[in-house]
């Protein structure tokens, strides 16, 4: 069951990433977008909790003359907790600066 819980955590993060990367974001809607992404993850089977954060500093640097930009992978942090038949797994999506890539992993906490 641990493998299934880990798989489910990865699927949730992959779906989140591919559904929302590219969406228009600004300081005015960043919080709303974070809550919407959390809400979407929480609808999925086995999800116990979800957290999403958009890096406001990176957002500020990328704003266009129209005061918004597209959400990019290095701006996003996500954490999802799942439980399958008593087995828990926590997956994290965060930017790896060294690899210049948004990596997904199981939390080591």
N, C-alpha and C positions, 0 to 999 in steps of 0.2 A: 503493500500500500504506500510506502514511503516514495517509491518511484512514481506512482500515479499522482501523488500530491505534488511532487516536484514538477512533473510534466504539466499538470494543471496550472501551476504558478507560471511556468514559462509560456504557456499558451495565452494566458491572460495578458502578460506583458507584451508579447508579440502582437496581439490584437490591438492593444492600446497604442502601441508605437505606430503601427501601419495605418490605423484609422485616423489618427490625429496629427501626424507630422504633415506640415504644409498648411494647417488651418490658420486663418488670420488671427493674430493676437496683438493686443495692446495693453498698456497699463490699466486701461478702463475695464477690460474683460478678462484679464489674466486669472483673477480669483474665481470668476464665474466659470472659466474654462477648466481650471483645476477641479472644482467641485463637480462639473459635468463629467469629466473623465473618471473621477472616483465613482460617481453614481453609475456610470456605464459598466465599470468593472464589477461593482458590487451586485449588479443584476445577474451576473454569470454564475453557473453552478459552482458550489464548494467555496466561494469566496467568503471569508470571515471579515476582512477589513482591507481597505485600500487607502493609499496616500499618494497624492501627486503634487509636485512642486515645479513651477516654472521659474528659472533663474532671472530675476528682475534686472540684474546688472547686464547680463547678456542681451536681454530684451531691449534695454535702453540703448545699447550700442547699435542695435540693428534697426531701430525705428526708421521708417521712411519719412519723406516729407508729408505724408498723409497720416502720420502718427500711428502706424501699425507695421507689422512685418509678418512673415510666415514662421510658424513654430518649427524649430530645427532640433535635431537630435541632441545637440550639446546643451540645449536649454532645458531639457526635461529630466526630472528625477521621478521615479515611481517605485512604489513598494506595494506588494500584494501578499496577503496572508490567506492561505487556503487550508481547508481541512477535509480529508476524505476518509471516512470510516475511522475516525479517531487519530489519523496520522496528519500531522501539520507540516506545512512547508511555507517558507517566506521567500519570495523572489524579489529582486531589486534590479531596476534598470537605472543605470547612471553612466554619465560620460566618463570615458577613460582618456585622460589628456595625453598620456604617453602613446597610446595606440590611435588616438584621434578617431574614436569610435564609441557609439553608445552600447555598452556591454550589459548583458543580462546575466545574473548569477543568483545562486541561492545564498541567502543571508547566513552569515557564520555566527550569529548571536545565539 
